[in-house]
Each structure stands twice: as C-alpha cells, then as structure tokens.
Amino acid sequence: MDNNEMWQAVQTCDLAEASKAVFDQYFTDRQELNRQLKELGVTRKQMSLVFKRYYDMKPAEYLIQVRIAVAKQALQAGASVFDAAANSGYTNYSSFYAHFRKLSGMPPAKYRQLFAQNISRAIMDTPIGPLRIAASQDAILCVEPVNYLEKKAGQATEQVPADRIIPDDPSGDLVKACKRELKEFSAGQRQRFDLPLSPEGTSFQQKVWQQLQQIPYGETQKLPAAG
C-alpha cells in the first residue's frame, strides 16, 4: 500500500468512526442527527457505503440497534413501554414495536414483565402445566404458560432471567396472592379472583382478555376473531 492509499484508508476509517459517534450521540433527535451527518462533509450515500464496509451493517440498522438497546435499559429500570419508546427516539409506536420484537424476540411489554427490576415473577405448577405469574406494585400483569415465549416469540427459556419475588414489596405480595388463589381455583374452592389486573398487550389481546373475564364460571363462549 502506497502513502496515498494509506491516507485514504485512514480518512475512510475516520469517517466510519465519526458517523458512528454521531448516531451514538444524537439518536433521539432526528433533526440534529441529520445536521451532524451533513457536517461530516460527504454525501449520505458515501457515508453509508463507508459505514457498511467497516461495521457490516447499514447506518439505519445500527441506529435501530442503538435505540432498542436504550429502550431495553429503560424497560429494565421499570419504565413504561410508551416512555421507553419516546426516550429512545421513536415517534412511531408501530415501528418501535416491530423493531423491538425483531431484535429481542418478544414484544416490549413482555420484555418489561420479564426483565424489569421492579416486577416480581414466579413459576407455579398447575394441573394445566407450569404458569408464569408477573406483577407490578399495583396489579397482576400476566398469568401465562411458561412455554409461551418458545411458541410465540422463539425466545429460548435459558435467556429469561430467574424468577424473583421482591421481598417486602407489593409486587411480591400480589404474586403470592395470585398463587394462592390459583391453587384454590384448581381445588374447586374458588370461582372468582379478587386481584387487581393490568394485562399488557395489543388492543386485540386486551379485547380478548376483557371478554374472558366476563365468562361465568363453568361456561364457555366463542371469542372474537382476530382483526
């Protein structure tokens, strides 16, 4: 490699690192992000080609990774899904949902249930198989089969953090109460549950869950069709 080629290689490397730094710093501000990229002094196409050569991905793909990584941290800290999306630079919730699910293998609400530090969760053996229970300080967030993730999202069980009941915390008390009421229900000693519920899901899932709660004990009903 002659001196000219070496100098071009250095410049190309500098451009790749500079553009990456811009994405890392301005991922929440689309207007400032575009302004800073223009300050690099090359066309967007040139920057994209260099970026892909050095990082083996398109700039847009890297930007999504940065934003979703920040959203994951927020959800782990207990932020709402809406706040996690907004604080990671998303203005379109549908895009956030799609990107998050693609990169994590699960919806953001499910990720929050499983990874948030302020949510208690436990697995309980029942006559219909093991169920996972998750609760915030205010309500039960979900009661679902343990293999839900494997069937619906392809998330391997070993990637899910260990179950945890937070001591001296309302969320832990709710999980314990839920386990007790499920046990009573399985034994035929209970027909209704007395716990506060706040299921997290899509609008269709919410509609199904609301109708399920209206079905009298011992009866069956046809649920609404998707769409």
Secondary structure, DSSP 8 states (H G I E B T S, - for coil): --HHHHHHHHHHHHHHHHHHHHHHHHTT-HHHHHHHHHTTSS-HHHHHHHHHHHHSS-HHHHHHHHHHHHHHHHHHTT--HHHHHHHTT-S-HHHHHHHHHHHHSS-HHHHHHHH-TT-EEEEE--TT--EEEEE-SSSEEEEEETTHHHHHT---GGGS---B--TTSHHHHHHHHHHHHHHHHHTTS-SS--S-B-----HHHHHHHHHHHHS-TT---------
